[in-house]
Amino acid sequence: MPLAGRGMLLTSMDIDAEHEADFNRWYDREHLEERVAIDGFLEARRYVAHAANPKYLFLYSTATIDVLDSRAYRARLQNPTDWSRRTMARFHNMVRVVARITISHGTGRGVALGVVRLRPTTDGTRHLRDALRQKLTPERLDGIISMHLLESDAALSRPTAEIPAAQNPGASDWFILIDGTSVSAVSSVIAERFTGPAASPSSVPVSVGTYCLMWDLAKSDINRDINRDIARG
């Protein structure tokens, strides 16, 4: 399974231009490492839009979805740093989704990411999942590394007092992730398999977008830094 773990936190937001430099500095120098250091978090990825809204996207992999309702995670949410509190209050158009990874095919990740957002009907989830299983097959697709399905947990995706996200009518939405070596490869697959004639009435996307990887951080990267400091001491 190319995605680490079985749980995923997906967040996405816009930020005003006047605060964007500080926003990026916060993610790069504090927030990603702070989150990945939490027990059960495995890695984080940070993206900027190529053709998508909102502009910024973040993926946090966890060992299980339960990590995203754990005491350790809640403690961090309830005790943000001053920098976190100030930055998060500036978010616009925020999406926050806690999800299970139910399908994951391929190996590794690419510099480009396609995101397809679906809104399944209550009685059509099993049929849709089976149909997507046939489409999320990267093996014969040039430039496609891996493909995944995230199924949101509505209760865990709800807005919280600590996270200033707007009410989310799509808290039960599903997200398809397509990792590729180029935006053009990802865009081609979205068009061929998930939009237009390829989309059945039960799987017409709410939205589609493409993002470029900025950087990623794994738990082992943090551990290497700690071990290096110990060796120097």
C-alpha angles and dihedrals in degrees: 000000000000096000114075113242131349102271132071136190112200119190130175133175150151126239130198114257093241091062099035098098092052090044092055092044090052093052093045099044105031123001106056094047092044091055097043089051091063114105109266096020111117109178145340134215128200124205140180122207123262092177109347147093131264098038100227128050131186130189122196117189119208133187091245136353089252089071087071090062096038128125091245093053094043091050090056092048092050094048107045122171118251089253091053094048092050095046098045091052087064097057118120130194091007122188118193120180130174108198148170118237101231101165126029124164132171134032129278132344137277138222091250127060129195118202122197116184118205132184108207122200116247093248096039104059098102094048092047093048091052091049092049092049087067093049099045094075113120098175098100098032116102112229095012116117105177142345130209144181122218117194111199124228105223096204095049092042094057119115115268134203089250096050116056097213120147120246106287116218088185097055089131095048123128125228127209114205120200117191115200145161093243140018090240092057092049093045091051092054092048090053095044099045112020112029138049116007090353091065115084119211089262094053107041104143121248086208142341130204146163127227137185122226114247098181143312136221129205129196088245090059090060092046091052090054091050092048091048091053091049091051091051091049 
